[in-house]
Amino acid sequence: MSEGVYVMNRKTENTAIKMGVYYMILSARSGKAITACPNNRIEMHGVSGNDNQLWSFEQVEGNIWQIVSKPTKDVMDVILSGSENGAQIHLWEDVGADNQKWILESVGDGLCKIVSELSRRCLDVVGMSIEDGAGIQIWDYMGGDNQQWKIVDPAAPAVEKPAKKTAASSAKKSAAKTAGKPAAKTAKTASKPAAEKVVKPAKTQTKAAESKAAKTAAKAVQKDAPKADNEKKGE
């Protein structure tokens, strides 16, 4: 097993790299996968789930590994045993040379750098590219995310994340809470008589009208009284 390097296997806990298991190697910068391509090329491409993006780590000794392509069984190799910055990576048959051996070193946060046993330089995406077809070389480690890698077990179960509270569930909870409260206030308000809003009979106006009519009648009587007396005297 690797020393301090773990597989980001989509479980709640990481597990150490195991021989005989096929992994994807993803760039921390782009999320693209190291991909075995025709004519022994190795390039970066978007995750497809195809076998040409699967690699096994075969232990040589300690924390030294060969990185083996699943479909071809060829290994990751520095072209012409290059040891200088910019030397390219390709696939080649296993000959047991140091340019085919790699050291895995953790850089934290579930990431690692992959270091050539021959030169102590690390795998590096050329030009910090995030495009499909970008090449891979070795370079002095500068701490860039184009030099950092996530090793993922695609066959591992996905993490079961706790369900987030949705607006619908919150609304449902709120409605249930409101429904559970006594409706006393509402009932009390609804049961109040509407008497205050009813227009009361105009008693004052009626009395005034009756009084005025009485006075008018009295005046008429007084006015007609002398006339009646005169008529009586005339008789």
C-alpha positions in Angstrom: 0.0 0.0 0.0 1.1 3.6 -0.5 2.3 5.6 2.4 -0.1 8.4 3.2 -1.8 8.4 -0.2 -5.5 7.4 -0.3 -8.1 6.8 -2.9 -11.0 9.3 -3.1 -13.5 6.4 -3.6 -16.7 8.3 -3.0 -17.3 6.6 0.3 -17.5 8.5 3.6 -13.9 7.4 4.3 -11.0 7.0 2.0 -9.2 3.7 1.6 -5.6 2.9 0.7 -4.6 2.0 -2.8 -4.8 -1.7 -3.5 -3.1 -3.7 -6.2 -5.4 -5.3 -8.8 -8.0 -2.5 -8.6 -8.5 -0.1 -11.5 -8.6 3.6 -10.7 -9.1 6.8 -12.6 -6.4 9.5 -12.2 -8.0 12.9 -12.3 -6.4 16.3 -12.6 -7.1 18.6 -9.6 -7.1 21.5 -12.0 -9.5 20.4 -14.7 -11.2 17.2 -13.3 -10.2 15.5 -16.6 -8.8 11.9 -16.6 -5.4 10.6 -17.6 -6.3 8.6 -20.8 -4.4 6.0 -22.8 -4.7 7.0 -26.5 -3.7 5.4 -29.8 0.0 5.3 -30.8 1.1 5.0 -27.2 0.0 8.5 -26.4 -1.2 9.6 -22.9 -3.5 12.6 -22.8 -6.0 14.4 -20.7 -9.7 13.9 -21.6 -13.1 14.3 -19.9 -14.3 11.4 -17.8 -16.0 8.8 -20.0 -15.9 5.7 -17.9 -14.1 3.8 -20.6 -11.3 1.3 -19.9 -8.7 3.5 -21.5 -9.1 5.8 -18.4 -8.5 3.0 -15.9 -5.2 2.3 -14.3 -3.9 -0.2 -11.8 -1.0 0.5 -9.4 1.4 -2.4 -9.2 3.8 -2.2 -6.2 7.5 -2.5 -7.0 8.6 -2.0 -3.4 7.7 0.3 -0.6 6.0 3.4 -2.1 7.3 2.8 -5.6 4.7 1.8 -8.2 4.2 1.0 -11.8 1.1 2.5 -13.3 -0.5 0.0 -15.8 -3.2 0.7 -18.4 -6.2 -1.6 -18.2 -6.7 -2.3 -22.0 -3.1 -2.5 -23.1 -1.3 -3.7 -20.0 1.5 -1.3 -20.9 2.9 1.0 -18.3 3.3 4.8 -17.9 6.8 5.6 -19.1 9.0 8.8 -19.5 10.0 8.9 -23.2 13.6 7.9 -23.8 14.3 7.8 -20.0 14.1 11.5 -20.0 14.9 13.3 -16.7 14.7 16.9 -17.7 11.8 19.3 -17.3 9.5 18.9 -20.3 10.2 15.2 -20.9 6.9 13.7 -22.2 5.0 10.7 -20.9 3.7 7.8 -23.0 2.8 4.1 -22.8 5.4 1.4 -23.2 5.9 -2.2 -22.5 7.2 -3.0 -19.0 11.0 -3.3 -19.0 11.4 -2.7 -15.3 13.4 0.6 -15.8 13.3 3.5 -13.4 11.6 5.8 -15.9 8.6 3.4 -15.5 8.5 3.7 -11.7 6.5 6.3 -9.8 6.3 7.5 -6.2 3.0 8.7 -4.8 3.2 11.5 -2.3 0.2 13.1 -0.5 -0.2 16.9 -0.8 -3.3 17.0 1.4 -7.0 17.3 0.7 -7.2 13.9 -0.8 -4.7 14.8 -3.6 -1.2 13.5 -4.4 1.7 14.2 -6.7 3.1 11.4 -8.9 6.9 11.6 -8.9 9.3 9.9 -11.3 11.6 7.5 -9.5 14.3 8.3 -12.1 14.3 12.1 -12.0 12.2 13.1 -8.9 10.2 15.3 -11.1 6.4 15.0 -11.1 3.6 14.5 -13.6 2.5 17.8 -15.0 -0.2 18.8 -17.5 1.5 20.7 -20.3 0.9 24.4 -20.3 -1.6 24.0 -17.3 -4.1 23.2 -20.0 -7.7 22.2 -19.1 -8.5 21.2 -22.7 -9.1 17.7 -24.0 -6.0 16.3 -25.7 -3.5 18.1 -23.4 -0.2 16.2 -23.0 1.5 15.2 -19.8 5.2 15.8 -19.0 7.5 15.7 -16.0 8.4 19.0 -14.3 9.9 20.3 -11.0 7.1 20.3 -8.4 5.8 23.9 -8.1 2.7 23.2 -6.1 0.3 23.9 -9.0 -3.0 22.1 -9.3 -1.9 20.9 -12.8 0.7 18.8 -10.8 -1.8 17.4 -8.3 -4.0 14.3 -8.8 -7.0 12.7 -7.4 -7.1 8.9 -7.5 -10.7 7.7 -7.7 -12.2 4.2 -7.5 -15.2 4.4 -10.0 -16.6 1.1 -8.7 -17.0 2.2 -5.2 -20.5 3.1 -3.9 -21.4 6.8 -4.0 -21.5 8.7 -0.8 -25.0 8.9 0.8 -25.3 12.6 1.6 -28.1 13.7 4.0 -31.1 15.1 2.2 -31.3 18.9 2.1 -34.3 20.6 3.4 -36.4 21.7 0.5 -38.8 24.7 0.3 -41.7 22.2 -0.1 -40.9 20.3 3.1 -40.4 23.6 5.0 -43.7 24.9 3.8 -45.4 21.6 4.8 -43.8 21.7 8.2 -45.0 25.4 8.7 -48.5 24.5 7.5 -48.7 21.6 9.9 -47.5 23.8 12.8 -50.1 26.5 12.0 -52.8 23.9 11.6 -52.0 22.5 15.1 -52.5 25.8 16.8 -56.0 26.4 18.5 -58.3 28.4 16.3 -59.7 30.2 19.4 -58.7 33.7 18.3 -60.2 33.2 14.8 -63.4 31.6 16.3 -63.7 34.5 18.8 -63.4 37.1 16.2 -65.9 35.3 13.9 -68.4 35.0 16.8 -68.5 38.7 17.7 -72.0 40.2 16.9 -72.0 42.8 14.2 -74.4 44.9 16.2 -71.9 47.8 16.4 -72.0 48.1 12.7 -75.8 48.2 12.4 -77.3 51.6 11.9 -79.5 52.4 14.9 -83.0 53.8 14.3 -83.2 57.5 14.2 -85.2 57.9 17.3 -84.2 61.5 17.8 -85.4 62.5 14.3 -88.7 60.7 14.9 -89.4 62.5 18.1 -88.4 65.8 16.6 -90.8 65.2 13.7 -93.6 64.3 16.0 -93.0 67.4 18.2 -93.0 69.7 15.1 -96.2 68.2 13.8 -97.9 68.7 17.2 -96.8 72.3 17.3 -98.1 72.9 13.8 -101.5 71.3 14.7 -101.7 73.5 17.8 -101.1 76.6 15.9 -103.8 75.7 13.4 -106.2 75.2 16.2 -105.4 78.5 17.8 -105.8 80.2 14.4 -109.1 78.7 13.7 -110.5 79.4 17.3 -111.3 83.1 16.9 -113.0 82.4 13.6 -115.2 79.9 15.3 -116.1 82.4 18.0 -117.0 85.1 15.5 -119.2 82.7 13.6 -120.9 81.8 16.9 -121.6 85.5 17.7 -123.0 86.1 14.3 -125.7 83.5 14.9 
